[in-house]
Amino acid sequence: MWLFKESVEQAVKKIVKTNVESLIDVGSVGVTTTMADKFITVHLTVDKTELGKVIGKNGKTAAALSTLLTCCAAKHDMRAYLDIVK
């Protein structure tokens, strides 16, 4: 269990970056986070050509990433939101 909210933020950022980098072929992955009280918002930026791979069919891949974030944050009594920036 993490002791500080900053380490939770870093863990969430690492989870998203690792998973998205395994999905796409080329391009850079940008992950930034914003924290407010008990909320973490993860802003994910990828190339436009790779956006479809990150979202997936009917948004299933994006929903799975969001579920991973929610589970990680819930363990520390926080809420996480995934924002995919175009």
C-alpha positions as CSV (number, residue, x, y, z in Angstrom):
1,M,0.0,0.0,0.0
2,W,1.3,3.4,-1.0
3,L,1.8,6.0,1.7
4,F,1.6,9.1,-0.4
5,K,-0.8,10.2,-3.1
6,E,2.1,11.1,-5.4
7,S,3.2,7.5,-5.6
8,V,-0.4,6.5,-6.5
9,E,-0.3,9.0,-9.3
10,Q,3.0,7.6,-10.5
11,A,1.7,4.1,-10.4
12,V,-1.4,5.0,-12.4
13,K,0.7,6.8,-15.0
14,K,3.0,3.8,-15.3
15,I,0.1,1.4,-15.8
16,V,-1.4,3.4,-18.6
17,K,1.9,4.1,-20.4
18,T,3.0,0.4,-20.3
19,N,-0.3,-0.9,-21.5
20,V,-0.7,1.6,-24.3
21,E,2.9,1.2,-25.5
22,S,2.3,-2.5,-25.9
23,L,-0.8,-1.8,-28.1
24,I,0.7,0.7,-30.6
25,D,3.3,0.2,-33.3
26,V,5.0,3.6,-33.6
27,G,4.7,7.0,-32.1
28,S,5.0,8.5,-28.7
29,V,2.7,8.1,-25.8
30,G,2.0,11.1,-23.6
31,V,0.6,10.5,-20.2
32,T,-0.1,13.3,-17.8
33,T,-2.2,13.3,-14.6
34,T,-4.1,15.8,-12.6
35,M,-5.0,15.3,-9.0
36,A,-7.7,16.9,-7.0
37,D,-8.6,15.7,-3.5
38,K,-9.6,12.1,-4.1
39,F,-9.7,12.2,-7.9
40,I,-7.0,11.4,-10.5
41,T,-7.6,12.3,-14.1
42,V,-5.2,10.6,-16.6
43,H,-4.8,12.5,-19.9
44,L,-3.6,10.1,-22.6
45,T,-2.1,11.5,-25.8
46,V,-1.2,9.3,-28.8
47,D,-0.7,9.8,-32.6
48,K,-3.9,10.2,-34.6
49,T,-2.9,7.1,-36.7
50,E,-2.8,4.9,-33.5
51,L,-5.9,6.3,-31.9
52,G,-8.1,3.5,-33.2
53,K,-5.9,0.8,-31.6
54,V,-6.1,2.5,-28.2
55,I,-9.8,2.9,-28.3
56,G,-10.5,-0.5,-29.8
57,K,-13.7,-2.0,-31.2
58,N,-16.7,-0.3,-29.6
59,G,-14.4,1.2,-27.1
60,K,-13.6,-2.1,-25.4
61,T,-9.8,-1.4,-25.1
62,A,-10.4,2.1,-23.6
63,A,-12.9,0.6,-21.2
64,A,-10.5,-2.0,-20.1
65,L,-7.8,0.7,-19.4
66,S,-10.3,2.7,-17.5
67,T,-11.2,-0.4,-15.4
68,L,-7.5,-0.9,-14.6
69,L,-7.3,2.7,-13.4
70,T,-10.4,2.4,-11.4
71,C,-9.2,-0.7,-9.6
72,C,-5.8,0.8,-8.8
73,A,-7.3,4.0,-7.5
74,A,-10.1,2.3,-5.5
75,K,-7.5,0.4,-3.5
76,H,-6.5,3.7,-2.1
77,D,-10.0,5.2,-1.7
78,M,-9.6,7.4,-4.8
79,R,-11.4,7.6,-8.1
80,A,-9.6,7.6,-11.5
81,Y,-10.8,8.9,-14.9
82,L,-9.2,8.3,-18.3
83,D,-9.3,11.1,-20.8
84,I,-8.0,10.2,-24.3
85,V,-6.9,13.4,-26.0
86,K,-7.2,13.6,-29.7
